[in-house]
Amino acid sequence: MASFLIVDPDRNFREALAIALRLDGHAVAGAERADEALAQLERGGQDCCVVDAHLWDADAVLDAAARAGIRTVVTGPYADLLAHAARRHPFAEPMAKPFPAAALT
């Protein structure tokens, strides 16, 4: 199974997504802030990094995940925000909130 890092300041979203992924047998870690996410990315072991586009310093997390060769997903509730993030980070797959956990796998 895959290993996910969910980087989102919204605790409810982060935990709900983590529960759904764990129920499917995946390993999941979470981070509320960019500095926490960057530390986890440095340790390695992730297959996918899910980053909220509203996160302060989301660009640093998205760039670090891409440099590490990790599948990267950028999320958010607004189409224009996701389109902007996709232009800035063409390696990141945009995914509008809400989405089912199965969409990540």
N, C-alpha and C positions, 0 to 999 in steps of 0.2 A: 504494500500500500504506500501511498504518497505521504510526504511530510509537508505541512503547510505552516506558513507564518502569516498571521492576520494582523495587520497594522491599521488600527482604527481607534480614534478617540472615543467612540461611542461604545461603552462597555456592554450594553445590551446587545448590540449588533455583533460585536466581537465574540461574546460568549454564546449567543444563539447559533452562529455559524460554526463555532468550534464544536459545540455539542452535536450538531448535525453531521459534521465531518467525522467526529470520533465514533458516532454510531455506525458509520460506514467502514470503520476500521482504520482510519487515517490517524497519523500523529499530528497534533496541532499545538502550536505555541502562539501566544498573543503578545502584542505590544500596544501600549496606549500612545507612546510618543516616538518620534523619529530616532532619538538617541538610543532608546531601548531596542528598537528594531535593528539599528546599525550594529549594535553589540551582538545581537543574536545572529545576524548575517555574517559577522566576522567569525563566529564559532562554526558556522556552516551546518550542513545537514538538511537544508530545505530543498524541496522540489518545486515549490510554488510560493510566491510572496504576493499577498493580496493587500493593496494599499489604498486607503481612502484619499481621494484627490483633495479633500479639504484639510488634510493633515498638514500642520506646519512643518516645512522642510520635507514634504513628500518627494520632491525632486531628488533629494540626496538618497532616500531609500530606494526609489525606483532605479536610479543610476547604479547604486551598489548591487542591487539584486541582478540587474542586467549584466554587470561586469562579472558577477559570479556564475553567470550562465543559468540562472534560476528563471523558470517561467514566471512572468510578472503580469499581474492583473491590477488595473486601476479601477476603482469603483467610485460611485457618487450618484446622487439622485437626479442630476440635471444633465440633459443631453449636451448643452453648450460647454459645460465644465468638462465633461468626458471628451468631447471633440478637441478642446484645447489641450487636455492632458495627452491625448493620442498624438497630436501634432508635435508636442514637446518630447514625447517618449514613444516613438514609432514601434519600439519593441514590446511595449506594454499593451495587453489586450484590454480594451475598455469594456466594462460590464456595469450596466445601470442597476442601481438599487431600487427595489429589492430584487433578489435573484435566488433561485434554489441552490442549495449546496451542491447538488448534482451537476450544476452548470460548470463547476470548477474541475470536476473529475472527468 
